[in-house]
Amino acid sequence: MAEVKDWRPFVYGGVASITAEFGTFPIDTTKTRLQVQGQKIDQTFSQLRYRGMTDAFVKISKEEGLRALYSGIWPAVLRQATYGTIKFGTYYTLKKLANERGLLTNEDGSERVWSNILCAAAAGAISSAIANPTDVLKVRMQVHGRAHHQGLIGCFSEIYKYEGVRGLWRGVGPTAQRAVVIASVELPVYDFCKLQLMNAFGDHVANHFISSFIASLGSAIASTPIDVIRTRLMNQRPVSMTINGLATAAATPKLYSGSLDCAVQTIRNEGPLALYKGFIPTWVRMGPWNIIFFITYEQLKKY
């Protein structure tokens, strides 16, 4: 029975992550659309179609239908199912190793904050790098909507055909960096806020909600520039051409050679604030996502 219980956190974590993903995915779609627009060196996305999150939400719904807000949901669900399990497993394994070497706890038995952060950051980086292909599929389907792909399998086939296996790992560097930043910022800020609000709200949902939103703000400020770079690199692909009725990949130069080049060109062509495109939906999504996740997780633990 003990072995079954050991696996429960993984299952609960996966179910809670998927539930939170379904609840907040339309916000993520607006964020992705905002992050890729206005690229002056890419004529496909040079136009500023959306003025903000609300405008993007309304226009996508009106022009493409409500289902377009969920374009890319299945690779996102697949990502949560794999990423969540790997992250939980890696996190607890690293904590166990740290504990065996006397690095996890203080003399009074409390866990060291820096040790938890390092374990969470390493687990986040490793798991996000492994699950990167699902992120690439999600971004492509979100950006191009329902009209450009024949679902998850069609999108995967297109990337593999024209870009190879490497295409599925576009943006893996900033993806891992983003996971490290979020884990390093969100956890300590959340714990600090929760402790400060304990007298006013106690250990209840109100405290968790407020603490999550504040922690999400810090996380969004720190991670949005990396997220913009990650999204643009993932969306970068060769232009397809049709010759004699056969689809081929055009030998076009890459827009960005890497993370640094993407950051430099974005700032040079669009200004520093371009690195914060999609900031509002990023922040707005993180709070509810965490709330849905933790409430679902806590309820599942009762069974």
Solvent accessible surface area in square Angstrom, and as a share of the most:
residue,aa,sasa,rsa
1,M,155,0.69
2,A,73,0.57
3,E,136,0.61
4,V,81,0.47
5,K,111,0.47
6,D,94,0.49
7,W,157,0.55
8,R,72,0.26
9,P,38,0.24
10,F,38,0.16
11,V,89,0.51
12,Y,31,0.12
13,G,0,0.00
14,G,8,0.08
15,V,66,0.38
16,A,0,0.00
17,S,5,0.03
18,I,45,0.23
19,T,59,0.34
20,A,0,0.00
21,E,5,0.02
22,F,78,0.33
23,G,49,0.47
24,T,2,0.01
25,F,0,0.00
26,P,18,0.11
27,I,38,0.19
28,D,4,0.02
29,T,0,0.00
30,T,1,0.00
31,K,8,0.03
32,T,1,0.01
33,R,11,0.04
34,L,13,0.07
35,Q,0,0.00
36,V,3,0.02
37,Q,16,0.07
38,G,7,0.07
39,Q,5,0.02
40,K,129,0.55
41,I,62,0.31
42,D,22,0.12
43,Q,144,0.64
44,T,103,0.60
45,F,33,0.14
46,S,42,0.27
47,Q,126,0.56
48,L,120,0.60
49,R,99,0.36
50,Y,10,0.04
51,R,206,0.75
52,G,24,0.23
53,M,51,0.23
54,T,98,0.57
55,D,22,0.12
56,A,0,0.00
57,F,85,0.35
58,V,68,0.39
59,K,60,0.25
60,I,1,0.00
61,S,26,0.17
62,K,161,0.68
63,E,106,0.47
64,E,65,0.29
65,G,28,0.27
66,L,123,0.61
67,R,166,0.61
68,A,0,0.00
69,L,5,0.02
70,Y,79,0.30
71,S,7,0.05
72,G,2,0.02
73,I,13,0.06
74,W,151,0.53
75,P,0,0.00
76,A,1,0.01
77,V,21,0.12
78,L,81,0.40
79,R,31,0.11
80,Q,13,0.06
81,A,41,0.32
82,T,53,0.31
83,Y,27,0.10
84,G,2,0.02
85,T,54,0.31
86,I,47,0.24
87,K,66,0.28
88,F,30,0.12
89,G,21,0.20
90,T,26,0.15
91,Y,44,0.17
92,Y,93,0.35
93,T,73,0.42
94,L,50,0.25
95,K,31,0.13
96,K,133,0.56
97,L,75,0.37
98,A,12,0.09
99,N,81,0.42
100,E,110,0.50
101,R,161,0.59
102,G,49,0.47
103,L,85,0.42
104,L,11,0.06
105,T,46,0.27
106,N,60,0.31
107,E,187,0.84
108,D,121,0.63
109,G,52,0.50
110,S,53,0.34
111,E,76,0.34
112,R,63,0.23
113,V,91,0.52
114,W,127,0.45
115,S,4,0.02
116,N,22,0.11
117,I,32,0.16
118,L,107,0.53
119,C,11,0.07
120,A,19,0.15
121,A,9,0.07
122,A,39,0.30
123,A,0,0.00
124,G,2,0.02
125,A,22,0.17
126,I,83,0.42
127,S,0,0.00
128,S,2,0.01
129,A,28,0.22
130,I,94,0.48
131,A,5,0.04
132,N,0,0.00
133,P,22,0.14
134,T,13,0.07
135,D,2,0.01
136,V,0,0.00
137,L,8,0.04
138,K,11,0.05
139,V,1,0.01
140,R,1,0.00
141,M,19,0.08
142,Q,0,0.00
143,V,12,0.07
144,H,24,0.11
145,G,3,0.03
146,R,115,0.42
147,A,95,0.73
148,H,114,0.51
149,H,16,0.07
150,Q,159,0.71
151,G,33,0.32
152,L,47,0.24
153,I,130,0.66
154,G,23,0.22
155,C,0,0.00
156,F,84,0.35
157,S,56,0.36
158,E,52,0.23
159,I,1,0.00
160,Y,119,0.45
161,K,140,0.59
162,Y,52,0.20
163,E,30,0.13
164,G,27,0.26
165,V,86,0.49
166,R,202,0.74
167,G,1,0.01
168,L,11,0.06
169,W,101,0.35
170,R,44,0.16
171,G,11,0.10
172,V,51,0.29
173,G,33,0.31
174,P,4,0.02
175,T,4,0.02
176,A,23,0.18
177,Q,94,0.42
178,R,39,0.14
179,A,12,0.09
180,V,55,0.32
181,V,35,0.20
182,I,32,0.16
183,A,18,0.14
184,S,36,0.23
185,V,39,0.23
186,E,34,0.15
187,L,57,0.28
188,P,37,0.23
189,V,45,0.26
190,Y,36,0.14
191,D,74,0.38
192,F,129,0.54
193,C,13,0.08
194,K,52,0.22
195,L,123,0.61
196,Q,107,0.48
197,L,39,0.19
198,M,66,0.30
199,N,156,0.80
200,A,76,0.59
201,F,80,0.33
202,G,21,0.21
203,D,82,0.42
204,H,123,0.55
205,V,82,0.47
206,A,48,0.37
207,N,0,0.00
208,H,48,0.21
209,F,91,0.38
210,I,59,0.30
211,S,0,0.00
212,S,1,0.01
213,F,52,0.21
214,I,76,0.38
215,A,1,0.00
216,S,0,0.00
217,L,61,0.30
218,G,23,0.22
219,S,0,0.00
220,A,0,0.00
221,I,85,0.43
222,A,39,0.30
223,S,0,0.00
224,T,0,0.00
225,P,27,0.17
226,I,34,0.17
227,D,0,0.00
228,V,0,0.00
229,I,18,0.09
230,R,6,0.02
231,T,1,0.00
232,R,3,0.01
233,L,14,0.07
234,M,0,0.00
235,N,9,0.05
236,Q,15,0.06
237,R,79,0.29
238,P,33,0.21
239,V,91,0.52
240,S,71,0.46
241,M,93,0.41
242,T,104,0.60
243,I,88,0.45
244,N,146,0.75
245,G,66,0.63
246,L,125,0.62
247,A,50,0.39
248,T,51,0.30
249,A,46,0.36
250,A,13,0.10
251,A,112,0.87
252,T,64,0.37
253,P,121,0.76
254,K,122,0.52
255,L,53,0.27
256,Y,5,0.02
257,S,99,0.64
258,G,25,0.24
259,S,36,0.23
260,L,141,0.70
261,D,42,0.22
262,C,0,0.00
263,A,17,0.13
264,V,62,0.36
265,Q,34,0.15
266,T,2,0.01
267,I,72,0.36
268,R,179,0.65
269,N,42,0.21
270,E,43,0.19
271,G,22,0.21
272,P,93,0.59
273,L,151,0.75
274,A,4,0.03
275,L,23,0.12
276,Y,78,0.30
277,K,39,0.17
278,G,6,0.06
279,F,42,0.17
280,I,89,0.45
281,P,2,0.01
282,T,6,0.03
283,W,71,0.25
284,V,45,0.26
285,R,38,0.14
286,M,23,0.10
287,G,0,0.00
288,P,36,0.23
289,W,46,0.16
290,N,20,0.10
291,I,19,0.10
292,I,51,0.26
293,F,20,0.08
294,F,87,0.36
295,I,73,0.37
296,T,26,0.15
297,Y,31,0.12
298,E,83,0.37
299,Q,84,0.37
300,L,44,0.22
301,K,107,0.45
302,K,146,0.62
303,Y,188,0.71
